[in-house]
Amino acid sequence: MPITLDELKSRGIDYLLASVENGELIMEPYCACGTMLDETYRCPECSRNCECKFVACSDPRAMAIVEKLVAGSPSFRHFEASLIAE
């Protein structure tokens, strides 16, 4: 079921924003407050250490790739994913 970024924010869910660029999956980390994170995953706005276990996919192509990662990679076993609602 698609989800909005506002829903993620209201639920306090940190997330990875997934998209496909030039045929490659790109996942950018975001704090639940909506701030983009750097490699430390510490939010400069709210000073939280974020844990991104939810993947918000920008389109069906990104979703298909993420579903394969979640199903086939032990590193992604505990992740959830959903399309972003338009």
MODELLER restraints for C-alpha pairs under 7 A, 6 or more apart:
rsr = mdl.restraints
at = mdl.atoms
rsr.add(forms.Gaussian(group=physical.xy_distance, feature=features.Distance(at['CA:1:A'], at['CA:82:A']), mean=6.52, stdev=0.5))
rsr.add(forms.Gaussian(group=physical.xy_distance, feature=features.Distance(at['CA:2:A'], at['CA:82:A']), mean=5.66, stdev=0.5))
rsr.add(forms.Gaussian(group=physical.xy_distance, feature=features.Distance(at['CA:2:A'], at['CA:83:A']), mean=4.75, stdev=0.5))
rsr.add(forms.Gaussian(group=physical.xy_distance, feature=features.Distance(at['CA:2:A'], at['CA:84:A']), mean=5.31, stdev=0.5))
rsr.add(forms.Gaussian(group=physical.xy_distance, feature=features.Distance(at['CA:2:A'], at['CA:85:A']), mean=4.83, stdev=0.5))
rsr.add(forms.Gaussian(group=physical.xy_distance, feature=features.Distance(at['CA:3:A'], at['CA:82:A']), mean=6.53, stdev=0.5))
rsr.add(forms.Gaussian(group=physical.xy_distance, feature=features.Distance(at['CA:3:A'], at['CA:83:A']), mean=6.35, stdev=0.5))
rsr.add(forms.Gaussian(group=physical.xy_distance, feature=features.Distance(at['CA:3:A'], at['CA:84:A']), mean=5.05, stdev=0.5))
rsr.add(forms.Gaussian(group=physical.xy_distance, feature=features.Distance(at['CA:3:A'], at['CA:85:A']), mean=5.13, stdev=0.5))
rsr.add(forms.Gaussian(group=physical.xy_distance, feature=features.Distance(at['CA:4:A'], at['CA:84:A']), mean=5.44, stdev=0.5))
rsr.add(forms.Gaussian(group=physical.xy_distance, feature=features.Distance(at['CA:4:A'], at['CA:85:A']), mean=5.19, stdev=0.5))
rsr.add(forms.Gaussian(group=physical.xy_distance, feature=features.Distance(at['CA:8:A'], at['CA:32:A']), mean=6.46, stdev=0.5))
rsr.add(forms.Gaussian(group=physical.xy_distance, feature=features.Distance(at['CA:9:A'], at['CA:32:A']), mean=4.86, stdev=0.5))
rsr.add(forms.Gaussian(group=physical.xy_distance, feature=features.Distance(at['CA:9:A'], at['CA:33:A']), mean=5.67, stdev=0.5))
rsr.add(forms.Gaussian(group=physical.xy_distance, feature=features.Distance(at['CA:9:A'], at['CA:34:A']), mean=6.80, stdev=0.5))
rsr.add(forms.Gaussian(group=physical.xy_distance, feature=features.Distance(at['CA:12:A'], at['CA:32:A']), mean=4.97, stdev=0.5))
rsr.add(forms.Gaussian(group=physical.xy_distance, feature=features.Distance(at['CA:13:A'], at['CA:32:A']), mean=4.86, stdev=0.5))
rsr.add(forms.Gaussian(group=physical.xy_distance, feature=features.Distance(at['CA:14:A'], at['CA:30:A']), mean=5.92, stdev=0.5))
rsr.add(forms.Gaussian(group=physical.xy_distance, feature=features.Distance(at['CA:14:A'], at['CA:31:A']), mean=4.62, stdev=0.5))
rsr.add(forms.Gaussian(group=physical.xy_distance, feature=features.Distance(at['CA:14:A'], at['CA:32:A']), mean=4.29, stdev=0.5))
rsr.add(forms.Gaussian(group=physical.xy_distance, feature=features.Distance(at['CA:14:A'], at['CA:50:A']), mean=6.23, stdev=0.5))
rsr.add(forms.Gaussian(group=physical.xy_distance, feature=features.Distance(at['CA:14:A'], at['CA:51:A']), mean=6.12, stdev=0.5))
rsr.add(forms.Gaussian(group=physical.xy_distance, feature=features.Distance(at['CA:14:A'], at['CA:52:A']), mean=4.91, stdev=0.5))
rsr.add(forms.Gaussian(group=physical.xy_distance, feature=features.Distance(at['CA:14:A'], at['CA:54:A']), mean=6.85, stdev=0.5))
rsr.add(forms.Gaussian(group=physical.xy_distance, feature=features.Distance(at['CA:15:A'], at['CA:29:A']), mean=5.93, stdev=0.5))
rsr.add(forms.Gaussian(group=physical.xy_distance, feature=features.Distance(at['CA:15:A'], at['CA:30:A']), mean=5.36, stdev=0.5))
rsr.add(forms.Gaussian(group=physical.xy_distance, feature=features.Distance(at['CA:15:A'], at['CA:31:A']), mean=6.57, stdev=0.5))
rsr.add(forms.Gaussian(group=physical.xy_distance, feature=features.Distance(at['CA:15:A'], at['CA:32:A']), mean=6.96, stdev=0.5))
rsr.add(forms.Gaussian(group=physical.xy_distance, feature=features.Distance(at['CA:15:A'], at['CA:52:A']), mean=4.61, stdev=0.5))
rsr.add(forms.Gaussian(group=physical.xy_distance, feature=features.Distance(at['CA:15:A'], at['CA:53:A']), mean=6.28, stdev=0.5))
rsr.add(forms.Gaussian(group=physical.xy_distance, feature=features.Distance(at['CA:15:A'], at['CA:54:A']), mean=4.77, stdev=0.5))
rsr.add(forms.Gaussian(group=physical.xy_distance, feature=features.Distance(at['CA:15:A'], at['CA:55:A']), mean=5.54, stdev=0.5))
rsr.add(forms.Gaussian(group=physical.xy_distance, feature=features.Distance(at['CA:15:A'], at['CA:56:A']), mean=6.59, stdev=0.5))
rsr.add(forms.Gaussian(group=physical.xy_distance, feature=features.Distance(at['CA:16:A'], at['CA:27:A']), mean=5.58, stdev=0.5))
rsr.add(forms.Gaussian(group=physical.xy_distance, feature=features.Distance(at['CA:16:A'], at['CA:28:A']), mean=5.23, stdev=0.5))
rsr.add(forms.Gaussian(group=physical.xy_distance, feature=features.Distance(at['CA:16:A'], at['CA:29:A']), mean=4.36, stdev=0.5))
rsr.add(forms.Gaussian(group=physical.xy_distance, feature=features.Distance(at['CA:16:A'], at['CA:30:A']), mean=5.97, stdev=0.5))
rsr.add(forms.Gaussian(group=physical.xy_distance, feature=features.Distance(at['CA:16:A'], at['CA:52:A']), mean=6.04, stdev=0.5))
rsr.add(forms.Gaussian(group=physical.xy_distance, feature=features.Distance(at['CA:16:A'], at['CA:54:A']), mean=6.22, stdev=0.5))
rsr.add(forms.Gaussian(group=physical.xy_distance, feature=features.Distance(at['CA:16:A'], at['CA:55:A']), mean=4.70, stdev=0.5))
rsr.add(forms.Gaussian(group=physical.xy_distance, feature=features.Distance(at['CA:16:A'], at['CA:56:A']), mean=6.03, stdev=0.5))
rsr.add(forms.Gaussian(group=physical.xy_distance, feature=features.Distance(at['CA:17:A'], at['CA:27:A']), mean=5.30, stdev=0.5))
rsr.add(forms.Gaussian(group=physical.xy_distance, feature=features.Distance(at['CA:17:A'], at['CA:28:A']), mean=5.11, stdev=0.5))
rsr.add(forms.Gaussian(group=physical.xy_distance, feature=features.Distance(at['CA:17:A'], at['CA:29:A']), mean=6.32, stdev=0.5))
rsr.add(forms.Gaussian(group=physical.xy_distance, feature=features.Distance(at['CA:17:A'], at['CA:55:A']), mean=5.97, stdev=0.5))
rsr.add(forms.Gaussian(group=physical.xy_distance, feature=features.Distance(at['CA:17:A'], at['CA:56:A']), mean=4.95, stdev=0.5))
rsr.add(forms.Gaussian(group=physical.xy_distance, feature=features.Distance(at['CA:17:A'], at['CA:57:A']), mean=6.03, stdev=0.5))
rsr.add(forms.Gaussian(group=physical.xy_distance, feature=features.Distance(at['CA:18:A'], at['CA:25:A']), mean=6.74, stdev=0.5))
rsr.add(forms.Gaussian(group=physical.xy_distance, feature=features.Distance(at['CA:18:A'], at['CA:26:A']), mean=5.55, stdev=0.5))
rsr.add(forms.Gaussian(group=physical.xy_distance, feature=features.Distance(at['CA:18:A'], at['CA:27:A']), mean=4.38, stdev=0.5))
rsr.add(forms.Gaussian(group=physical.xy_distance, feature=features.Distance(at['CA:18:A'], at['CA:28:A']), mean=6.61, stdev=0.5))
rsr.add(forms.Gaussian(group=physical.xy_distance, feature=features.Distance(at['CA:18:A'], at['CA:55:A']), mean=6.50, stdev=0.5))
rsr.add(forms.Gaussian(group=physical.xy_distance, feature=features.Distance(at['CA:18:A'], at['CA:56:A']), mean=5.98, stdev=0.5))
rsr.add(forms.Gaussian(group=physical.xy_distance, feature=features.Distance(at['CA:18:A'], at['CA:57:A']), mean=4.69, stdev=0.5))
rsr.add(forms.Gaussian(group=physical.xy_distance, feature=features.Distance(at['CA:18:A'], at['CA:58:A']), mean=6.01, stdev=0.5))
rsr.add(forms.Gaussian(group=physical.xy_distance, feature=features.Distance(at['CA:18:A'], at['CA:62:A']), mean=6.21, stdev=0.5))
rsr.add(forms.Gaussian(group=physical.xy_distance, feature=features.Distance(at['CA:19:A'], at['CA:25:A']), mean=5.81, stdev=0.5))
rsr.add(forms.Gaussian(group=physical.xy_distance, feature=features.Distance(at['CA:19:A'], at['CA:26:A']), mean=5.33, stdev=0.5))
rsr.add(forms.Gaussian(group=physical.xy_distance, feature=features.Distance(at['CA:19:A'], at['CA:27:A']), mean=6.61, stdev=0.5))
rsr.add(forms.Gaussian(group=physical.xy_distance, feature=features.Distance(at['CA:19:A'], at['CA:57:A']), mean=6.22, stdev=0.5))
rsr.add(forms.Gaussian(group=physical.xy_distance, feature=features.Distance(at['CA:19:A'], at['CA:58:A']), mean=5.43, stdev=0.5))
rsr.add(forms.Gaussian(group=physical.xy_distance, feature=features.Distance(at['CA:19:A'], at['CA:59:A']), mean=6.93, stdev=0.5))
rsr.add(forms.Gaussian(group=physical.xy_distance, feature=features.Distance(at['CA:19:A'], at['CA:62:A']), mean=5.29, stdev=0.5))
rsr.add(forms.Gaussian(group=physical.xy_distance, feature=features.Distance(at['CA:20:A'], at['CA:26:A']), mean=5.89, stdev=0.5))
rsr.add(forms.Gaussian(group=physical.xy_distance, feature=features.Distance(at['CA:20:A'], at['CA:62:A']), mean=5.68, stdev=0.5))
rsr.add(forms.Gaussian(group=physical.xy_distance, feature=features.Distance(at['CA:25:A'], at['CA:62:A']), mean=6.65, stdev=0.5))
rsr.add(forms.Gaussian(group=physical.xy_distance, feature=features.Distance(at['CA:29:A'], at['CA:36:A']), mean=6.03, stdev=0.5))
rsr.add(forms.Gaussian(group=physical.xy_distance, feature=features.Distance(at['CA:29:A'], at['CA:37:A']), mean=5.42, stdev=0.5))
rsr.add(forms.Gaussian(group=physical.xy_distance, feature=features.Distance(at['CA:29:A'], at['CA:52:A']), mean=6.76, stdev=0.5))
rsr.add(forms.Gaussian(group=physical.xy_distance, feature=features.Distance(at['CA:30:A'], at['CA:36:A']), mean=4.41, stdev=0.5))
rsr.add(forms.Gaussian(group=physical.xy_distance, feature=features.Distance(at['CA:30:A'], at['CA:37:A']), mean=5.30, stdev=0.5))
rsr.add(forms.Gaussian(group=physical.xy_distance, feature=features.Distance(at['CA:31:A'], at['CA:37:A']), mean=6.56, stdev=0.5))
rsr.add(forms.Gaussian(group=physical.xy_distance, feature=features.Distance(at['CA:31:A'], at['CA:43:A']), mean=6.34, stdev=0.5))
rsr.add(forms.Gaussian(group=physical.xy_distance, feature=features.Distance(at['CA:31:A'], at['CA:50:A']), mean=6.11, stdev=0.5))
rsr.add(forms.Gaussian(group=physical.xy_distance, feature=features.Distance(at['CA:35:A'], at['CA:43:A']), mean=6.93, stdev=0.5))
rsr.add(forms.Gaussian(group=physical.xy_distance, feature=features.Distance(at['CA:37:A'], at['CA:43:A']), mean=5.96, stdev=0.5))
rsr.add(forms.Gaussian(group=physical.xy_distance, feature=features.Distance(at['CA:41:A'], at['CA:49:A']), mean=5.95, stdev=0.5))
rsr.add(forms.Gaussian(group=physical.xy_distance, feature=features.Distance(at['CA:41:A'], at['CA:50:A']), mean=5.39, stdev=0.5))
rsr.add(forms.Gaussian(group=physical.xy_distance, feature=features.Distance(at['CA:42:A'], at['CA:48:A']), mean=5.58, stdev=0.5))
rsr.add(forms.Gaussian(group=physical.xy_distance, feature=features.Distance(at['CA:42:A'], at['CA:49:A']), mean=4.41, stdev=0.5))
rsr.add(forms.Gaussian(group=physical.xy_distance, feature=features.Distance(at['CA:42:A'], at['CA:50:A']), mean=5.90, stdev=0.5))
rsr.add(forms.Gaussian(group=physical.xy_distance, feature=features.Distance(at['CA:43:A'], at['CA:49:A']), mean=6.45, stdev=0.5))
rsr.add(forms.Gaussian(group=physical.xy_distance, feature=features.Distance(at['CA:43:A'], at['CA:50:A']), mean=6.94, stdev=0.5))
rsr.add(forms.Gaussian(group=physical.xy_distance, feature=features.Distance(at['CA:53:A'], at['CA:78:A']), mean=6.98, stdev=0.5))
rsr.add(forms.Gaussian(group=physical.xy_distance, feature=features.Distance(at['CA:53:A'], at['CA:79:A']), mean=4.77, stdev=0.5))
rsr.add(forms.Gaussian(group=physical.xy_distance, feature=features.Distance(at['CA:53:A'], at['CA:80:A']), mean=6.47, stdev=0.5))
rsr.add(forms.Gaussian(group=physical.xy_distance, feature=features.Distance(at['CA:54:A'], at['CA:79:A']), mean=5.60, stdev=0.5))
rsr.add(forms.Gaussian(group=physical.xy_distance, feature=features.Distance(at['CA:54:A'], at['CA:80:A']), mean=4.84, stdev=0.5))
rsr.add(forms.Gaussian(group=physical.xy_distance, feature=features.Distance(at['CA:54:A'], at['CA:81:A']), mean=5.61, stdev=0.5))
rsr.add(forms.Gaussian(group=physical.xy_distance, feature=features.Distance(at['CA:55:A'], at['CA:80:A']), mean=6.16, stdev=0.5))
rsr.add(forms.Gaussian(group=physical.xy_distance, feature=features.Distance(at['CA:55:A'], at['CA:81:A']), mean=4.51, stdev=0.5))
rsr.add(forms.Gaussian(group=physical.xy_distance, feature=features.Distance(at['CA:55:A'], at['CA:82:A']), mean=6.50, stdev=0.5))
rsr.add(forms.Gaussian(group=physical.xy_distance, feature=features.Distance(at['CA:56:A'], at['CA:81:A']), mean=5.89, stdev=0.5))
rsr.add(forms.Gaussian(group=physical.xy_distance, feature=features.Distance(at['CA:56:A'], at['CA:82:A']), mean=5.35, stdev=0.5))
rsr.add(forms.Gaussian(group=physical.xy_distance, feature=features.Distance(at['CA:56:A'], at['CA:83:A']), mean=5.76, stdev=0.5))
rsr.add(forms.Gaussian(group=physical.xy_distance, feature=features.Distance(at['CA:56:A'], at['CA:84:A']), mean=5.88, stdev=0.5))
rsr.add(forms.Gaussian(group=physical.xy_distance, feature=features.Distance(at['CA:57:A'], at['CA:63:A']), mean=5.38, stdev=0.5))
rsr.add(forms.Gaussian(group=physical.xy_distance, feature=features.Distance(at['CA:57:A'], at['CA:82:A']), mean=5.98, stdev=0.5))
rsr.add(forms.Gaussian(group=physical.xy_distance, feature=features.Distance(at['CA:57:A'], at['CA:83:A']), mean=4.63, stdev=0.5))
rsr.add(forms.Gaussian(group=physical.xy_distance, feature=features.Distance(at['CA:57:A'], at['CA:84:A']), mean=5.77, stdev=0.5))
rsr.add(forms.Gaussian(group=physical.xy_distance, feature=features.Distance(at['CA:58:A'], at['CA:83:A']), mean=6.14, stdev=0.5))
rsr.add(forms.Gaussian(group=physical.xy_distance, feature=features.Distance(at['CA:58:A'], at['CA:84:A']), mean=5.63, stdev=0.5))
rsr.add(forms.Gaussian(group=physical.xy_distance, feature=features.Distance(at['CA:59:A'], at['CA:83:A']), mean=6.40, stdev=0.5))
rsr.add(forms.Gaussian(group=physical.xy_distance, feature=features.Distance(at['CA:63:A'], at['CA:83:A']), mean=6.50, stdev=0.5))
rsr.add(forms.Gaussian(group=physical.xy_distance, feature=features.Distance(at['CA:69:A'], at['CA:76:A']), mean=6.27, stdev=0.5))
rsr.add(forms.Gaussian(group=physical.xy_distance, feature=features.Distance(at['CA:70:A'], at['CA:76:A']), mean=4.82, stdev=0.5))
rsr.add(forms.Gaussian(group=physical.xy_distance, feature=features.Distance(at['CA:70:A'], at['CA:77:A']), mean=5.23, stdev=0.5))
rsr.add(forms.Gaussian(group=physical.xy_distance, feature=features.Distance(at['CA:70:A'], at['CA:79:A']), mean=6.44, stdev=0.5))
rsr.add(forms.Gaussian(group=physical.xy_distance, feature=features.Distance(at['CA:71:A'], at['CA:77:A']), mean=6.71, stdev=0.5))
